[in-house]
Amino acid sequence: AFKPQAAAAPAAAAGTGGEVSEALADKPELALRADDGEEEAKYEVRAKCLRYDADGEGGPSWKEMGTGALRIMVHKTEANKARIVLRNDVGKVRLNVSLYKGMKVEEKGKGVSFIAAVEELGPTTLMLRTKAQNLPVLTENLQKYIPE
């Protein structure tokens, strides 16, 4: 589990702004901001990301990439720049893909499916799963921020 207090102790001992580190330690959500200055989160939902592995052992199957906070990030000045970021509960990036012109997003069963360029894998079929009541809203928001 993530223990922000452990990181705050050395900063306080070194006298390099320990008060700020301790303040962040009490509120870990502040350390993982949704707004990095150039982009803003337009939509957020808890989701699980799966990738389709056609060449997997035992035949084609869906492989889990991670579960956590999924955000649709849109560039503040360039409206045609948007991406999907999924971070696990500790803050590690599990998915970071751009939305692109002509991207097809469709609801399939319990998730939303699309093809995106995943680092080290190239073009990959992905599925985002979330609670049933959030699925139509997730699909709508993904389609809304696909560049024209």
Solvent accessible surface area in square Angstrom, and as a share of the most:
residue,aa,sasa,rsa
1,A,136,1.05
2,F,106,0.44
3,K,139,0.59
4,P,22,0.14
5,Q,111,0.49
6,A,70,0.54
7,A,77,0.60
8,A,7,0.05
9,A,62,0.48
10,P,85,0.53
11,A,23,0.18
12,A,43,0.33
13,A,93,0.72
14,A,74,0.57
15,G,64,0.61
16,T,100,0.58
17,G,33,0.32
18,G,6,0.06
19,E,134,0.60
20,V,100,0.58
21,S,32,0.21
22,E,84,0.38
23,A,57,0.44
24,L,69,0.34
25,A,7,0.05
26,D,109,0.57
27,K,102,0.43
28,P,54,0.34
29,E,115,0.52
30,L,91,0.45
31,A,58,0.45
32,L,66,0.33
33,R,162,0.59
34,A,34,0.26
35,D,58,0.30
36,D,79,0.41
37,G,47,0.45
38,E,110,0.49
39,E,19,0.09
40,E,63,0.28
41,A,36,0.28
42,K,89,0.38
43,Y,35,0.13
44,E,88,0.40
45,V,15,0.08
46,R,135,0.49
47,A,3,0.03
48,K,71,0.30
49,C,0,0.00
50,L,18,0.09
51,R,59,0.22
52,Y,85,0.32
53,D,28,0.14
54,A,60,0.47
55,D,138,0.71
56,G,14,0.14
57,E,175,0.78
58,G,92,0.88
59,G,28,0.27
60,P,87,0.55
61,S,41,0.27
62,W,100,0.35
63,K,73,0.31
64,E,104,0.47
65,M,28,0.12
66,G,11,0.11
67,T,44,0.26
68,G,0,0.00
69,A,29,0.23
70,L,0,0.00
71,R,30,0.11
72,I,0,0.00
73,M,11,0.05
74,V,11,0.07
75,H,27,0.12
76,K,100,0.42
77,T,118,0.68
78,E,90,0.40
79,A,87,0.68
80,N,96,0.49
81,K,105,0.44
82,A,7,0.06
83,R,63,0.23
84,I,0,0.00
85,V,9,0.05
86,L,0,0.00
87,R,75,0.27
88,N,40,0.21
89,D,105,0.54
90,V,83,0.47
91,G,10,0.10
92,K,124,0.53
93,V,60,0.34
94,R,84,0.31
95,L,4,0.02
96,N,84,0.43
97,V,4,0.02
98,S,74,0.47
99,L,7,0.03
100,Y,88,0.34
101,K,151,0.64
102,G,53,0.51
103,M,11,0.05
104,K,154,0.65
105,V,12,0.07
106,E,89,0.40
107,E,82,0.37
108,K,101,0.43
109,G,78,0.75
110,K,148,0.63
111,G,0,0.00
112,V,0,0.00
113,S,6,0.04
114,F,5,0.02
115,I,93,0.47
116,A,2,0.02
117,A,77,0.60
118,V,16,0.09
119,E,150,0.67
120,E,172,0.77
121,L,90,0.45
122,G,27,0.26
123,P,116,0.73
124,T,14,0.08
125,T,45,0.26
126,L,0,0.00
127,M,18,0.08
128,L,0,0.00
129,R,97,0.35
130,T,23,0.14
131,K,134,0.57
132,A,85,0.66
133,Q,128,0.57
134,N,41,0.21
135,L,12,0.06
136,P,73,0.46
137,V,67,0.39
138,L,0,0.00
139,T,13,0.07
140,E,111,0.50
141,N,18,0.09
142,L,0,0.00
143,Q,93,0.42
144,K,133,0.56
145,Y,40,0.15
146,I,28,0.14
147,P,18,0.11
148,E,174,0.78
